[in-house]
Amino acid sequence: MSRGEELLPNYQVPIKAFAQAMSIGSNTLRDLWDTVINGAFENDVTSFDPVKDKNNCIIFHESLSRPVDDGGVPHKIYPLVSLYYRHNKHFEMDLCTCNTALINASEKGIKPISLNISVVSALSPEFFTSIKRIIEVHGFAPQDVVFEILEHDVDRGADIGHLLSLKKEGYRFALDDFAVGESHENRLYVFGDLVEFIKFDKSCVRGYLDQIICDEESPKTDENSLIKALTVINRNLGEQKNVSLIAEYVYHRDEIPTLKKLGFDGFQGEYSQKWDQDNRPDEPLAKQPRACDYE
């Protein structure tokens, strides 16, 4: 029972799904077949990307699934994920990747961690009945786990009563890849009172930062996607919102003051690893390529 496999459903894609997958395209089908027959998750290596606060303290580590074959070559996992979701296998897929992340985090002694789950799994009480048992098996307490709800549309009438109960137990929640658009506003409407963290998508963060860094004379208007997304949050949750805003894809320590002025409390990206290596938080990082460097 140490690895928790007996708690997982059979997550292999049914044979008939391969026939249906022909409509997706031959390359995708071949990638899927290669991934499945090689055991997509037998050699899953989860990387853990730290999310840090303003004081360089780790808030949690995001777990990122990186399945590899016996030779260490990464599997083409996205076709598999796409097919699972297309055939309503969110539950099985999420349980599998979460279980692997918990195994790797337990072996490395990493806590707290975040687990990425689909909107479909988030709205399923049955999913949490299973994942809670797996979490306990691997020695994690509720406060050790943040569930990141992935980008996808959701009905505004969705029932999240079971999630609010989990929050009372100590589990935490985040919205992942928040950006501009109706699906993001719907997700905020449904989960806004639940989540403790909102993580902003690369398109928003890099779009804003690269604009400032590469062209300081360029007008900063509300047309900017990051400003638009922040406006949506303030409009829905209020100025005194009880949520931490996290910027993903922060490449440079000198970008953090700009993000702080916008209200960001957490930062994730290449800078955090560089910061650890240098251990000199007052010194600027070596310049890394930005979008304007290629113009």
VOLO-524106 format. One line per 2 residues: number of its first residue (from 1); for each residue x, y, z of C-alpha. Coordinates in nm, 2 decimals. Each point is the difference from the previous one (the first is absolute). Layout:
// VOLO-524106
NUM) X Y Z ~ ...
// end
This chain:
// VOLO-524106
1) 0.00 0.00 0.00 ~ 0.31 0.22 0.01
3) -0.04 0.14 -0.35 ~ -0.38 0.02 0.00
5) -0.06 -0.18 -0.34 ~ -0.28 -0.21 0.14
7) -0.19 0.32 0.06 ~ 0.01 0.10 -0.36
9) -0.25 -0.09 -0.27 ~ 0.12 -0.16 -0.32
11) 0.12 0.30 -0.20 ~ 0.10 -0.17 -0.32
13) -0.20 0.14 -0.30 ~ -0.26 -0.24 -0.13
15) 0.07 -0.17 -0.34 ~ -0.30 0.16 -0.16
17) 0.15 0.34 0.08 ~ 0.28 -0.06 -0.25
19) -0.26 -0.04 -0.28 ~ -0.17 0.32 0.11
21) 0.33 0.17 0.02 ~ 0.05 -0.03 -0.38
23) -0.20 0.31 -0.03 ~ 0.27 0.19 0.19
25) 0.27 -0.09 -0.25 ~ 0.25 -0.28 -0.08
27) 0.29 0.17 0.17 ~ -0.19 0.05 0.32
29) -0.12 -0.36 -0.01 ~ 0.36 -0.13 -0.05
31) 0.13 0.21 0.28 ~ -0.28 -0.12 0.23
33) 0.07 -0.36 -0.09 ~ 0.38 0.04 0.07
35) -0.08 0.17 0.33 ~ -0.24 -0.26 0.12
37) 0.19 -0.31 -0.09 ~ 0.32 0.13 0.15
39) -0.18 0.07 0.33 ~ -0.05 0.37 0.01
41) 0.02 0.02 0.38 ~ 0.23 -0.29 0.09
43) 0.30 0.23 0.00 ~ -0.17 0.32 0.08
45) 0.24 0.26 0.13 ~ -0.18 0.29 0.17
47) 0.18 0.33 0.01 ~ -0.08 0.24 0.28
49) 0.00 0.37 -0.09 ~ 0.01 0.23 0.31
51) -0.25 0.28 0.05 ~ 0.16 0.27 0.22
53) -0.14 0.30 0.19 ~ 0.14 0.35 0.02
55) 0.26 -0.11 0.25 ~ 0.13 -0.29 -0.21
57) -0.17 -0.25 0.22 ~ -0.16 -0.30 -0.17
59) -0.38 0.00 0.02 ~ -0.03 -0.34 -0.18
61) 0.16 -0.21 -0.28 ~ -0.21 -0.05 -0.31
63) 0.03 -0.36 -0.12 ~ 0.05 -0.05 -0.37
65) -0.03 -0.34 -0.16 ~ 0.29 -0.10 -0.22
67) -0.03 -0.36 -0.11 ~ 0.30 -0.16 -0.17
69) 0.09 -0.33 -0.16 ~ 0.26 -0.24 0.12
71) 0.27 0.20 -0.18 ~ -0.11 0.33 0.17
73) -0.16 0.13 -0.32 ~ -0.32 0.20 0.08
75) -0.33 -0.15 -0.11 ~ -0.23 0.20 -0.23
77) -0.25 0.03 0.28 ~ -0.23 0.28 -0.14
79) -0.17 -0.23 -0.26 ~ -0.08 -0.24 0.28
81) -0.14 0.28 0.22 ~ -0.20 0.13 -0.28
83) -0.16 -0.33 -0.08 ~ -0.07 -0.08 0.37
85) -0.19 0.33 0.04 ~ -0.17 -0.04 -0.34
87) -0.14 -0.33 0.12 ~ -0.09 0.13 0.35
89) 0.29 -0.17 0.17 ~ 0.09 0.30 0.21
91) -0.06 -0.19 0.33 ~ 0.24 -0.28 -0.09
93) 0.27 0.22 -0.15 ~ 0.00 0.24 0.29
95) 0.02 -0.28 0.26 ~ 0.29 -0.15 -0.18
97) 0.21 0.31 -0.03 ~ -0.09 0.11 0.35
99) 0.10 -0.34 0.14 ~ 0.34 0.02 -0.18
101) 0.06 0.35 0.13 ~ -0.07 -0.10 0.35
103) 0.24 -0.30 -0.03 ~ 0.28 0.21 -0.13
105) -0.06 0.28 0.25 ~ -0.01 -0.25 0.29
107) 0.33 -0.16 -0.11 ~ 0.17 0.34 -0.03
109) -0.15 0.14 0.32 ~ -0.17 0.30 -0.18
111) -0.29 0.17 0.17 ~ -0.23 0.18 -0.06
113) -0.08 -0.08 -0.36 ~ -0.27 0.09 -0.25
115) -0.19 -0.26 -0.21 ~ -0.15 0.10 -0.34
117) -0.35 -0.12 -0.05 ~ -0.26 0.06 -0.27
119) -0.32 0.19 0.06 ~ -0.19 -0.33 -0.05
121) 0.19 -0.16 0.28 ~ -0.03 0.30 0.22
123) -0.38 -0.02 -0.03 ~ -0.01 -0.38 0.08
125) -0.04 -0.09 0.37 ~ 0.10 -0.36 -0.11
127) 0.34 0.13 -0.12 ~ 0.08 0.14 0.34
129) -0.12 -0.31 0.18 ~ 0.27 -0.19 -0.19
131) 0.28 0.27 0.01 ~ -0.04 0.06 0.37
133) 0.08 -0.37 0.07 ~ 0.31 0.02 -0.23
135) 0.11 0.32 0.17 ~ -0.02 -0.17 0.34
137) 0.18 -0.31 -0.12 ~ 0.30 0.21 -0.11
139) 0.02 0.18 0.34 ~ -0.13 0.34 -0.10
141) -0.24 0.21 0.22 ~ -0.26 0.23 -0.15
143) 0.21 0.31 0.06 ~ 0.28 -0.16 -0.21
145) -0.22 0.00 -0.32 ~ -0.12 0.28 -0.23
147) -0.23 -0.11 -0.28 ~ 0.06 0.21 -0.32
149) -0.32 0.01 -0.21 ~ 0.11 0.00 -0.36
151) -0.13 0.23 -0.28 ~ -0.34 -0.11 -0.13
153) -0.35 0.15 -0.02 ~ -0.25 -0.08 0.27
155) -0.37 0.05 0.04 ~ -0.07 0.29 0.24
157) -0.26 -0.22 0.18 ~ 0.25 -0.26 0.10
159) -0.02 -0.14 0.36 ~ 0.33 0.04 0.19
161) -0.14 -0.10 0.34 ~ 0.24 -0.29 0.03
163) 0.29 0.23 -0.08 ~ -0.09 0.24 0.28
165) -0.02 -0.29 0.24 ~ 0.35 -0.10 -0.11
167) 0.12 0.35 0.06 ~ -0.12 -0.02 0.36
169) 0.21 -0.32 0.04 ~ 0.31 0.20 -0.10
171) 0.04 -0.07 -0.37 ~ 0.08 0.31 -0.21
173) -0.10 0.09 -0.35 ~ 0.13 0.21 -0.29
175) -0.11 0.10 -0.35 ~ 0.27 -0.08 -0.25
177) 0.08 0.20 -0.32 ~ -0.24 0.28 0.06
179) -0.03 0.24 -0.30 ~ -0.26 0.20 -0.19
181) -0.32 -0.16 -0.14 ~ -0.35 -0.12 0.09
183) 0.12 -0.35 0.11 ~ 0.24 0.16 0.25
185) -0.27 0.23 0.13 ~ -0.23 -0.30 0.04
187) 0.27 -0.19 0.19 ~ 0.06 0.30 0.23
189) -0.38 0.03 0.06 ~ -0.03 -0.36 0.11
191) 0.33 -0.04 0.19 ~ 0.07 0.35 0.11
193) -0.11 -0.04 0.36 ~ 0.18 -0.33 0.02
195) 0.35 0.07 -0.12 ~ 0.29 0.14 0.20
197) 0.22 0.06 -0.31 ~ -0.05 0.12 -0.35
199) 0.29 -0.08 -0.24 ~ 0.03 0.22 -0.31
201) 0.07 -0.15 -0.34 ~ 0.32 0.05 -0.19
203) -0.18 0.20 -0.27 ~ -0.10 0.27 0.25
205) 0.32 0.01 0.21 ~ 0.25 -0.01 -0.28
207) -0.21 0.22 -0.23 ~ 0.00 0.28 0.27
209) 0.36 -0.04 0.12 ~ 0.15 -0.02 -0.35
211) -0.19 0.31 -0.11 ~ 0.14 0.20 0.29
213) 0.35 -0.13 -0.03 ~ 0.03 0.02 -0.37
215) -0.18 0.33 -0.07 ~ -0.03 0.23 0.30
217) -0.16 0.27 -0.21 ~ -0.29 -0.22 -0.11
219) -0.33 0.11 0.16 ~ -0.13 -0.23 0.28
221) -0.37 -0.02 -0.05 ~ -0.28 -0.21 0.13
223) 0.02 -0.19 -0.33 ~ 0.29 -0.20 0.14
225) -0.12 -0.35 0.08 ~ 0.16 -0.01 0.35
227) -0.17 0.33 0.10 ~ -0.33 -0.13 -0.14
229) 0.03 -0.32 0.20 ~ 0.08 0.19 0.32
231) -0.30 0.22 -0.06 ~ -0.22 -0.31 -0.03
233) 0.12 -0.13 0.33 ~ -0.04 0.33 0.18
235) -0.35 0.03 -0.15 ~ -0.11 -0.35 0.11
237) 0.19 -0.04 0.33 ~ 0.03 0.37 0.11
239) 0.31 0.21 0.09 ~ 0.03 -0.17 0.34
241) 0.01 -0.35 -0.15 ~ 0.13 -0.28 0.22
243) 0.21 -0.16 -0.27 ~ 0.36 0.00 -0.10
245) 0.09 0.08 -0.36 ~ 0.29 -0.20 -0.15
247) 0.19 0.09 -0.31 ~ 0.13 -0.30 -0.20
249) 0.29 0.02 -0.25 ~ 0.20 0.26 0.20
251) 0.35 -0.02 -0.16 ~ 0.18 0.27 0.19
253) 0.02 0.12 0.35 ~ -0.01 0.36 -0.12
255) -0.35 -0.06 -0.13 ~ -0.14 -0.06 0.34
257) -0.03 0.36 0.12 ~ -0.22 0.08 -0.30
259) -0.23 -0.30 0.08 ~ -0.01 0.10 0.36
261) -0.14 0.34 -0.09 ~ -0.28 -0.17 -0.18
263) -0.09 -0.20 0.31 ~ 0.18 -0.33 -0.06
265) 0.10 -0.20 0.31 ~ 0.16 -0.30 -0.16
267) 0.24 -0.08 -0.28 ~ 0.09 -0.31 -0.19
269) 0.25 -0.06 -0.28 ~ 0.36 -0.02 -0.09
271) 0.10 0.28 0.24 ~ -0.07 -0.21 0.31
273) 0.25 -0.27 -0.10 ~ 0.26 0.26 -0.08
275) -0.07 0.17 0.33 ~ 0.07 -0.32 0.19
277) 0.32 -0.06 -0.19 ~ 0.13 0.35 0.06
279) -0.13 0.03 0.36 ~ 0.05 0.38 -0.05
281) -0.35 0.15 -0.03 ~ 0.13 0.36 -0.02
283) 0.20 -0.06 -0.31 ~ -0.16 0.01 -0.35
285) -0.02 -0.31 -0.21 ~ 0.20 -0.04 -0.31
287) -0.21 0.12 -0.30 ~ -0.20 -0.27 -0.17
289) -0.15 0.03 -0.35 ~ -0.33 0.18 -0.01
291) -0.24 0.04 -0.29 ~ 0.15 0.33 -0.12
293) 0.35 -0.15 -0.01 ~ -0.11 -0.19 -0.32
295) -0.15 0.30 -0.18
// end
